[in-house]
Amino acid sequence: MRTLNLETDKMFTDITSWVSDQVPDSFSGLATVFTPHTTAGLAQLENEILHLMDIRFFLDNIAPKHKPAEGMHRNSKYLHDMISLRAGVPPEERINGHSHIRSLLFSSSTSVPIVNGELKLGDWKKIFFVELDPIRPRSVFLMFTAEAS
């Protein structure tokens, strides 16, 4: 298993080159990319700035971030942000209900076929780490499954 550690303030980080660089020469099989975080995900998208901005605007519309009020966070529309109502949660817990809702639209893993050491992605398709609650340490794991002979 290979590991990529990152910490970013960008919503979309293209990790295609990192994945490609890990592929053994002449390998054929499947690459599985996985992130264990509940407020991050992975996606195969076109790396085009206007497309990525459209996705960001869409996320802002369906799960907007609200500035929390003092104490009980009354201005948040997310129950998750009402820290005082959650059992066992420290008072300094992150206010990130919007990030958890946004994560519903992304997977924690993605797979890509590999033939003779080359990722079989479409002409415009890239593999992205999607950060929904920056900035914090994150990990991405990569495993290969060989094609049966």
QUIZI-V661872 format. One record per residue. N is the residue number from 0. RES is the residue in one letter. PSI is psi in degrees with one decimal (999 if undefined). Layout:
N&RES&PSI / N&RES&PSI
//
This chain:
0&M&138.6 / 1&R&151.2 / 2&T&134.1 / 3&L&122.1 / 4&N&131.6 / 5&L&161.6 / 6&E&115.2 / 7&T&154.6 / 8&D&3.4 / 9&K&141.8 / 10&M&-40.7 / 11&F&119.9 / 12&T&116.6 / 13&D&115.2 / 14&I&13.6 / 15&T&-45.9 / 16&S&-40.9 / 17&W&-46.6 / 18&V&-47.9 / 19&S&-40.5 / 20&D&-21.4 / 21&Q&-14.2 / 22&V&125.0 / 23&P&146.1 / 24&D&141.2 / 25&S&11.6 / 26&F&139.1 / 27&S&133.0 / 28&G&-137.5 / 29&L&134.5 / 30&A&128.8 / 31&T&124.1 / 32&V&133.0 / 33&F&139.8 / 34&T&134.3 / 35&P&1.7 / 36&H&140.1 / 37&T&-16.2 / 38&T&36.2 / 39&A&165.8 / 40&G&-173.8 / 41&L&148.6 / 42&A&150.0 / 43&Q&113.3 / 44&L&167.2 / 45&E&134.1 / 46&N&74.0 / 47&E&124.3 / 48&I&-40.1 / 49&L&-36.2 / 50&H&-45.9 / 51&L&-36.3 / 52&M&-39.5 / 53&D&-42.7 / 54&I&-43.4 / 55&R&-45.1 / 56&F&-40.2 / 57&F&-46.9 / 58&L&-38.9 / 59&D&-31.1 / 60&N&-41.5 / 61&I&-27.5 / 62&A&72.9 / 63&P&149.8 / 64&K&133.1 / 65&H&139.4 / 66&K&122.4 / 67&P&146.8 / 68&A&166.8 / 69&E&146.9 / 70&G&-97.2 / 71&M&-2.4 / 72&H&48.1 / 73&R&-23.2 / 74&N&-10.5 / 75&S&143.1 / 76&K&7.7 / 77&Y&123.8 / 78&L&-32.0 / 79&H&-29.5 / 80&D&-6.6 / 81&M&76.5 / 82&I&-39.1 / 83&S&-18.9 / 84&L&-7.9 / 85&R&128.5 / 86&A&132.9 / 87&G&13.5 / 88&V&127.5 / 89&P&149.3 / 90&P&-22.0 / 91&E&10.3 / 92&E&145.8 / 93&R&142.1 / 94&I&96.5 / 95&N&33.4 / 96&G&-39.0 / 97&H&-36.0 / 98&S&-38.5 / 99&H&-38.9 / 100&I&-44.4 / 101&R&-34.1 / 102&S&-18.5 / 103&L&-23.5 / 104&L&-2.1 / 105&F&152.0 / 106&S&157.4 / 107&S&-7.2 / 108&S&159.8 / 109&T&150.3 / 110&S&146.9 / 111&V&128.5 / 112&P&149.7 / 113&I&132.7 / 114&V&122.9 / 115&N&46.0 / 116&G&7.8 / 117&E&129.4 / 118&L&135.3 / 119&K&70.2 / 120&L&156.3 / 121&G&169.6 / 122&D&-36.5 / 123&W&-6.8 / 124&K&136.1 / 125&K&161.1 / 126&I&124.6 / 127&F&138.1 / 128&F&129.0 / 129&V&112.0 / 130&E&121.5 / 131&L&-5.0 / 132&D&67.4 / 133&P&169.9 / 134&I&125.9 / 135&R&158.4 / 136&P&135.6 / 137&R&158.8 / 138&S&146.7 / 139&V&131.1 / 140&F&146.5 / 141&L&128.5 / 142&M&151.3 / 143&F&140.7 / 144&T&121.1 / 145&A&146.0 / 146&E&136.9 / 147&A&139.8 / 148&S&999
//
